[in-house]
Amino acid sequence: MTKYIIKRLIEIIPVVLGIAFIIFAILDMIPGDPARLILGQTATAEAVEQLRDEMGLNDPFITRFASYVKDVIFHFDFGNSYKSGQPVFAVILKRFPVSFKLALCGMIGSCVFGIPLGILSAVKQNTRIDNIISILAMTIVAMPSFWVAMMLVLVFCLYLGWLPSTGHTTLKEFILPTITISLANGCSVLRITRSSMLDVIRMDYLKTAQAKGVPKRVIIWKHAFGNALLPVITTVGSIFGSLLGGALICETVFTMPGIGSLIISSIKSKDIPVVMGALIFLSACYSLVMLAVDLLYAVVDPRIKAKYSSK
Amino acid sequence: MDRTNEKRRGKLKEFWRRLRKNKSAIIGLILLCLIVFCALFAGVICNEDDAYRQDAHNRLQAPSSEHWFGTDMYGRDVFTRVMFGSRISLSIGISAALLSLLTGGTLGAVTAFYGGKVDDIIMRIMDMLMSIPATLMALCIVAALGGSAVNLFIAMSLSSLPEFCRLSRSAMLPIVGSDYVEAARAYGSRNGRIIFKEIMPNALGPIIVQTTQSVASKILTASSLSFLGMGVQAPQPEWGTMLSEARQYMRENPYLVLIPGLFIIITALSFNLFGDGLRDALDPKLKD
């Protein structure tokens, strides 16, 4: 088991490096001169040129990428923000708690919304309830999440005045962002729960349980859902993993200082080291969460555990 | 030759019969026709100048018989803007989905057909790309290229490449191993011919469904990016841009955010419904 985990952890390194390379290449095309950005419009051309030399901006692409990777690996240095001059990693770490809380709330909300409805629509397959749920899910999927957020603000903040529209400290301020995220992601949880439940629901062991007189609730939640759990875990995990890197839209509409709004403001102000660092952070988080998901498989399903141990 | 034509026509008839029976597909199709109608005849229904002409005296008018959807903060007619907005959204959505189908589909076919090292390398790269959400990827590409409708289209097709590549690969893998591909190989068809003539047409079902539904997600992403100020730029009547502009006026003028939002929903929903119906009609086995 430990050997398997170590092997997987080592496999994450080339993935993150590959991502870093792709992102580095894309961001390299962003127009504008970083040295000019740092020194401001009033700086002389010589000063800008000198800074470019110092920052290594005149080196070829591959050299710059290699030195970036070298700094990251040997000194854990993601460079400094062009705008504030602070180390990128510190900036990201400062923003992380808000995104983490939001991701956690969003994940729980998506499960609370998606799993029961998914099970219900699988159990009542092809009935009116199933149809209503699937139409509901389809309509929600068709709503852009920034619009949902705006509507929630309009109704609950501006008209009713029940909830605040900005802020990131109290639980109350997390309610609307959580609803926004849960609606958007809960639908994929719902869909995967339904189809995965439908796969197991006709199995013979459920009939056996029914014949033995096991209560229906126990059959659905324990026997059926327990066996339909794996795809649901994968989906929920991938939602959590990508939310850790910031909920772009949600953080922007509710002005929450998380990683998502950091990425957007940095892209707009061409603060490339911050964007770079945040995206590497995001892909590392995502890979780690997906590893955790695979390990969780072993906890849920003893057959998979046996397979890991034998490797 | 006549026989295959006849067979194909029979299949098409059968497909249409099944599609017609599917309520959601028909609703989707009707909504879709409505939106396409708006996009095609926007120039006939209203005057394009109205979408840009500012009128300081008629700012923020509520919907009336003269301005069906009211006017915005610059006094522009919202109905006209929404109509012309459908052109932008539809063309970006459809063209981006088609481009990702073409690139991702071909890439998927190549990986499925050649297998081995090629498959390993391409799929590894796709796995990497999957760890960055498509919206974020599109955002970076738009930042690099600059915000405009064309760049938005390029960014979104590139960002959904992994999704399409994976899907078409998994749809084509079983076909690659089938007897008729073996037969085509045996009588010496070139690889390109086998991929495009034998494998791709037979794996088309799930890919068509994916493309249809991908148009919906493309439209949503495009409007989100425009909303963030990273997509179609301001005077253009893109729905996301309109919503972003109207944000600070929404308390007194809720129609400014309601109407473009509803149009986004209807458009995305129509593609999703139609795609769902297509799936059922193309492959009745999938129904349960």
Boltz contact constraints between the chains, C-beta under 6 A:
constraints:
  - contact:
      token1: [A, 15]
      token2: [B, 128]
      max_distance: 6.0
  - contact:
      token1: [A, 18]
      token2: [B, 128]
      max_distance: 6.0
  - contact:
      token1: [A, 19]
      token2: [B, 128]
      max_distance: 6.0
  - contact:
      token1: [A, 26]
      token2: [B, 140]
      max_distance: 6.0
  - contact:
      token1: [A, 26]
      token2: [B, 141]
      max_distance: 6.0
  - contact:
      token1: [A, 26]
      token2: [B, 144]
      max_distance: 6.0
  - contact:
      token1: [A, 29]
      token2: [B, 144]
      max_distance: 6.0
  - contact:
      token1: [A, 30]
      token2: [B, 143]
      max_distance: 6.0
  - contact:
      token1: [A, 30]
      token2: [B, 144]
      max_distance: 6.0
  - contact:
      token1: [A, 138]
      token2: [B, 272]
      max_distance: 6.0
  - contact:
      token1: [A, 142]
      token2: [B, 265]
      max_distance: 6.0
  - contact:
      token1: [A, 142]
      token2: [B, 268]
      max_distance: 6.0
  - contact:
      token1: [A, 142]
      token2: [B, 269]
      max_distance: 6.0
  - contact:
      token1: [A, 143]
      token2: [B, 265]
      max_distance: 6.0
  - contact:
      token1: [A, 144]
      token2: [B, 220]
      max_distance: 6.0
  - contact:
      token1: [A, 144]
      token2: [B, 223]
      max_distance: 6.0
  - contact:
      token1: [A, 144]
      token2: [B, 224]
      max_distance: 6.0
  - contact:
      token1: [A, 144]
      token2: [B, 264]
      max_distance: 6.0
  - contact:
      token1: [A, 146]
      token2: [B, 224]
      max_distance: 6.0
  - contact:
      token1: [A, 146]
      token2: [B, 227]
      max_distance: 6.0
  - contact:
      token1: [A, 147]
      token2: [B, 261]
      max_distance: 6.0
  - contact:
      token1: [A, 150]
      token2: [B, 257]
      max_distance: 6.0
  - contact:
      token1: [A, 154]
      token2: [B, 250]
      max_distance: 6.0
  - contact:
      token1: [A, 158]
      token2: [B, 251]
      max_distance: 6.0
  - contact:
      token1: [A, 242]
      token2: [B, 133]
      max_distance: 6.0
  - contact:
      token1: [A, 249]
      token2: [B, 224]
      max_distance: 6.0
  - contact:
      token1: [A, 267]
      token2: [B, 143]
      max_distance: 6.0
  - contact:
      token1: [A, 283]
      token2: [B, 131]
      max_distance: 6.0
  - contact:
      token1: [A, 283]
      token2: [B, 132]
      max_distance: 6.0
  - contact:
      token1: [A, 286]
      token2: [B, 131]
      max_distance: 6.0
  - contact:
      token1: [A, 287]
      token2: [B, 131]
      max_distance: 6.0
